[in-house]
């Protein structure tokens, strides 16, 4: 990402036109991580929740739940 994390959400949004990407938990998970790196915790948490609703693999679900907990814990102490 030559333009830094700030460019990430826009690039990701542009690539979300692919139907398979929109139906995957990976899109909201990547979006959430980018938003978290930009200190946009509320938006990141919302994106993680979307990913959690879409994920089917137990290990990936646990990871997303852990990241959501980390994001919401950070927001409480900010």
C-alpha positions in Angstrom: 0.0 0.0 0.0 2.2 2.8 -1.3 -0.3 5.5 -0.2 -0.6 4.2 3.4 -3.5 2.8 5.4 -5.7 5.8 4.6 -5.9 4.7 0.9 -6.8 1.1 1.9 -10.6 1.4 2.4 -11.1 3.2 -0.9 -9.0 0.6 -2.8 -10.9 -2.2 -1.0 -14.3 -0.6 -1.8 -13.3 -0.4 -5.5 -12.4 -4.1 -5.5 -15.6 -5.1 -3.7 -17.5 -5.0 -7.0 -16.7 -8.7 -7.3 -19.8 -10.7 -6.1 -17.7 -13.4 -4.5 -15.7 -10.9 -2.5 -18.9 -9.2 -1.1 -20.2 -12.6 0.0 -17.1 -13.5 1.9 -16.1 -12.7 5.5 -12.7 -11.7 4.2 -13.9 -8.3 2.8 -15.3 -6.9 6.0 -12.4 -8.4 8.0 -9.8 -6.7 5.9 -11.9 -3.5 5.9 -12.1 -3.7 9.7 -8.4 -4.1 10.1 -7.7 -1.1 7.9 -10.2 1.0 9.8 -8.7 -0.1 13.1 -5.2 1.0 11.9 -6.8 4.4 11.1 -8.1 4.6 14.7 -11.7 4.4 13.5 -12.7 1.8 16.1 -16.5 2.1 15.8 -16.4 1.5 12.1 -13.9 -1.3 12.5 -16.1 -3.0 15.1 -19.1 -2.8 12.8 -17.1 -4.3 10.0 -15.9 -7.1 12.2 -19.5 -7.9 13.2 -20.4 -8.2 9.5 -17.5 -10.6 9.0 -18.5 -12.6 12.0 -22.0 -13.0 10.6 -20.5 -14.3 7.3 -17.7 -16.6 8.5 -18.2 -20.4 8.6 -14.8 -21.7 9.7 -14.6 -21.9 13.5 -10.9 -20.9 13.7 -11.6 -17.8 11.6 -14.7 -17.0 13.6 -12.6 -17.1 16.9 -10.0 -14.8 15.3 -12.6 -12.2 14.3 -14.3 -12.4 17.7 -11.0 -11.8 19.3 -10.2 -8.9 17.1 -13.7 -7.4 17.8 -13.1 -7.8 21.5 -9.7 -6.0 21.2 -11.2 -3.1 19.2 -14.1 -2.6 21.6 -11.8 -2.9 24.6 -9.5 -0.2 23.1 -12.5 2.1 22.5 -13.7 1.8 26.1 -10.3 3.1 27.3 -9.7 5.8 24.7 
